[in-house]
Amino acid sequence: MAVKQKGRGIARRGGWTKMVVATATALLAVPLGMTPAASAGTTAPSGNITYFWWGDPIRNQLTDAVINLYEKAHPAVKVQGEELAWTNYWEKVTVEAAAHTLPCVTQTQSRELETYTSGKVLMDLNSLVKSGDINVSGMPKAILDTGMVNGKLEMIPYGAAYDALVYNQSMVAKAGLPQPQRGWNYAQFGAWLKKLQAKLPKGVYATNLTGTDSDAFLIYAQTYGYSLFNKAGQLGFPASLLQNFWGIWENYVKEGVAAPEAMYASEPTSSEESYIVKGRVAVEAEPGNQYSDVVSAAATSKVGKMGMMLYPYGPHGLGEAIITSGLSIPASCNNVPAAASFINFFTNNAAAAKAFASNNGAVTDTALLDNQINSKATSPSVKLELNTYKYISGQHVPLVLYPSGYTQVFTDLFLQVSEKIFSGEESVAAGTKSFMQQAKVDLAS
Amino acid sequence: MSYTSPVSAPRLFFLFRLKPVRLRAFQALLRHIVVICLLVVILYPIAWLFVASLHTGESAALMGVGFNFNHLSLANYGSGLTGSLDFSRLFLNSLLVAVLEVIGALLSCTMAAYAFARLRFPLKGPLFAVLIGALLIPGQVLIVPQFILFYHLGVVGTYIPLVLPHYLGIDAFFIFLEVQFIRTLPRELDDAARIDGCGHVTFLLRVVVPLSLPALATVAMFMFINSWNDLLGPLLYLSNPHLYTVPLGLSEFIDNTGQSSYGGLYAMSFLSLVPVAGFFLAGQRFLVQGIATTGLK
């Protein structure tokens, strides 16, 4: 807000010349780090900050509740909330990051962090942790590390998510098959899918097509002991692994076990409209923290009771990865003490955690997580989400090093090539070759 | 290669035996059937949207491509217009922004177009080429520099970044459209007005503007529709939900990472079509005339 007043004053007093000079100076100053940022230290938080997050109307209400709690505890600070839906959020963040005008507390995600590192957009929060302004002692180190980029702590994780397979328990029971078991490998999973498909009505598939999902491949690679990316930000797996993965899913499609590519491509993105909620598939990949949304939507559509399982295991066991959402302070923030105080409150305060109810992934503080798991107020579906996260985090899953532009470079390319493969435009071998070549070029640039 | 018609030839001959009056009636009937069929195809998505908007909760998302007339209610309209997003205010915001942008575009484009079409000044040709060249610049290239400029002017979070550029002649296409129209006006009018003592301002206001109404109406309509449907501008520059415009409000109904509200989305989307359709119907005659007379297709 201070910047706004300053700009208006210049325009009023000095006319265009002063304004142009001031604008040019400001444009030059921001990238050089000449910002009014102050270190938190022992300064009592005061003034105004803006908190910017992504979310649906429910999450917005929960976040507003946390903001109200914070303002009651810190009357000298006024927090302006600003929210957008997921897609809009990243469009706006990209522009504001380029302009170095991000709000003082900006929600980020471990997969996107590296993108904002090269421009020195985000502040290294290590100093605030060392000074005690932000307490991370209750957070597992592996979770905290998801907010680190090249040794700099750029995000304090507050919600941890993972990928899972949601399945229709009623369909499975009706088919007379056992419910899927944690620890199955791909061969066991595939055999189960084929038996399930044989009992399903025409037009219903045992599983949706998941071979197009780069997150599913990430998990598959980790079950074989590979990382998606190495420390240099290049591909960390051999082409043969990707060929095997796409080969498995191509077989599922050819055998009629997985939904065809055309059906997959026309599926809406939201959980409420997903094929599992509409009863068109029995198994569907969903983010683990959206399981309760699927359960709720499936109750309305009356397609059956939903269960959740982890992806099949491999020679190296579990391949799951933890994806965290967290809070960052931009380097251009002019009220660091208040921003640090808000982040500390959001990630550590028991009342705040209770109000937010792990709406964007499991709460990362271990004690707060246990409170929610043991609380009677937590619904069974959310308890399953939290317990599954606790199990995964207890398995010491490896940290994924997402390179800059991960979504644009890797995820989109993966989807493009896999759609060509599953629509029959390209063979698995040719698709794998073209993907590896293009990904190497894109990641290098 | 032989071909056997599935319809016996004598049956088709009845058309030739019809009297001219009956033949014309038959042709009109056929024409109407075809038009009605096309109308059904065109109106189907709108009808579907309306019926879906009458479903509450997740049943709106689950309606599929057909129609489901069970458990219809107007609840989505009520909750959308008075709920947390308060679309009644969003409609007023959109209307305000659209009207201000239309006024800005009409003022700046008309003056610029008059200058290019009627005045003689140094570098007129190259400047017009620059104007046409501006049409080739992708809007995405300008997003970040414009944002930085408006941020440091202290006007982010207001309607000024959305409205102000239209008062500065940013709409090169509309200037081009008006230049084309004004060039078609007879030069004799300039001479007659000058003999009567008209300066450029009087000639512009009393002669060019009244004669350019079709072109101005075309600019106004395109500008209104562009403004009404604009998502990116409000997304970047508005952060206070009280200032949101309709497209920004609609986009808030859907979130891939949480629960979406399809019923509300459908209801407010249906309502958002009404002003555009009304504006188009009211000015349809001018729009067609404007496009025809400026040679645009």
HADDOCK unambig.tbl for C-alpha pairs under 7 A between the chains (distance, minus, plus):
assign (segid A and resid 3 and name CA) (segid B and resid 154 and name CA) 6.48 0.50 0.50
assign (segid A and resid 4 and name CA) (segid B and resid 154 and name CA) 3.75 0.50 0.50
assign (segid A and resid 4 and name CA) (segid B and resid 155 and name CA) 6.74 0.50 0.50
assign (segid A and resid 5 and name CA) (segid B and resid 154 and name CA) 6.52 0.50 0.50
assign (segid A and resid 7 and name CA) (segid B and resid 152 and name CA) 5.72 0.50 0.50
assign (segid A and resid 7 and name CA) (segid B and resid 153 and name CA) 4.72 0.50 0.50
assign (segid A and resid 7 and name CA) (segid B and resid 154 and name CA) 4.81 0.50 0.50
assign (segid A and resid 8 and name CA) (segid B and resid 153 and name CA) 6.30 0.50 0.50
assign (segid A and resid 8 and name CA) (segid B and resid 154 and name CA) 5.87 0.50 0.50
assign (segid A and resid 23 and name CA) (segid B and resid 152 and name CA) 5.85 0.50 0.50
assign (segid A and resid 55 and name CA) (segid B and resid 255 and name CA) 6.48 0.50 0.50
assign (segid A and resid 55 and name CA) (segid B and resid 257 and name CA) 6.88 0.50 0.50
assign (segid A and resid 55 and name CA) (segid B and resid 258 and name CA) 6.63 0.50 0.50
assign (segid A and resid 56 and name CA) (segid B and resid 255 and name CA) 5.46 0.50 0.50
assign (segid A and resid 56 and name CA) (segid B and resid 258 and name CA) 5.50 0.50 0.50
assign (segid A and resid 56 and name CA) (segid B and resid 259 and name CA) 6.00 0.50 0.50
assign (segid A and resid 56 and name CA) (segid B and resid 260 and name CA) 6.67 0.50 0.50
assign (segid A and resid 82 and name CA) (segid B and resid 239 and name CA) 6.05 0.50 0.50
assign (segid A and resid 84 and name CA) (segid B and resid 252 and name CA) 6.51 0.50 0.50
assign (segid A and resid 85 and name CA) (segid B and resid 252 and name CA) 5.49 0.50 0.50
assign (segid A and resid 85 and name CA) (segid B and resid 254 and name CA) 6.75 0.50 0.50
assign (segid A and resid 85 and name CA) (segid B and resid 255 and name CA) 5.03 0.50 0.50
assign (segid A and resid 86 and name CA) (segid B and resid 255 and name CA) 5.77 0.50 0.50
assign (segid A and resid 86 and name CA) (segid B and resid 256 and name CA) 6.37 0.50 0.50
assign (segid A and resid 86 and name CA) (segid B and resid 257 and name CA) 6.78 0.50 0.50
assign (segid A and resid 92 and name CA) (segid B and resid 235 and name CA) 6.90 0.50 0.50
assign (segid A and resid 92 and name CA) (segid B and resid 236 and name CA) 5.62 0.50 0.50
assign (segid A and resid 95 and name CA) (segid B and resid 144 and name CA) 5.83 0.50 0.50
assign (segid A and resid 98 and name CA) (segid B and resid 144 and name CA) 6.80 0.50 0.50
assign (segid A and resid 99 and name CA) (segid B and resid 144 and name CA) 6.44 0.50 0.50
assign (segid A and resid 99 and name CA) (segid B and resid 148 and name CA) 5.51 0.50 0.50
assign (segid A and resid 269 and name CA) (segid B and resid 256 and name CA) 6.28 0.50 0.50
assign (segid A and resid 270 and name CA) (segid B and resid 256 and name CA) 5.03 0.50 0.50
assign (segid A and resid 272 and name CA) (segid B and resid 58 and name CA) 6.80 0.50 0.50
assign (segid A and resid 272 and name CA) (segid B and resid 61 and name CA) 6.83 0.50 0.50
assign (segid A and resid 273 and name CA) (segid B and resid 61 and name CA) 5.96 0.50 0.50
assign (segid A and resid 273 and name CA) (segid B and resid 62 and name CA) 6.62 0.50 0.50
assign (segid A and resid 290 and name CA) (segid B and resid 258 and name CA) 6.76 0.50 0.50
assign (segid A and resid 293 and name CA) (segid B and resid 259 and name CA) 6.53 0.50 0.50
assign (segid A and resid 297 and name CA) (segid B and resid 58 and name CA) 6.41 0.50 0.50
assign (segid A and resid 300 and name CA) (segid B and resid 58 and name CA) 6.62 0.50 0.50
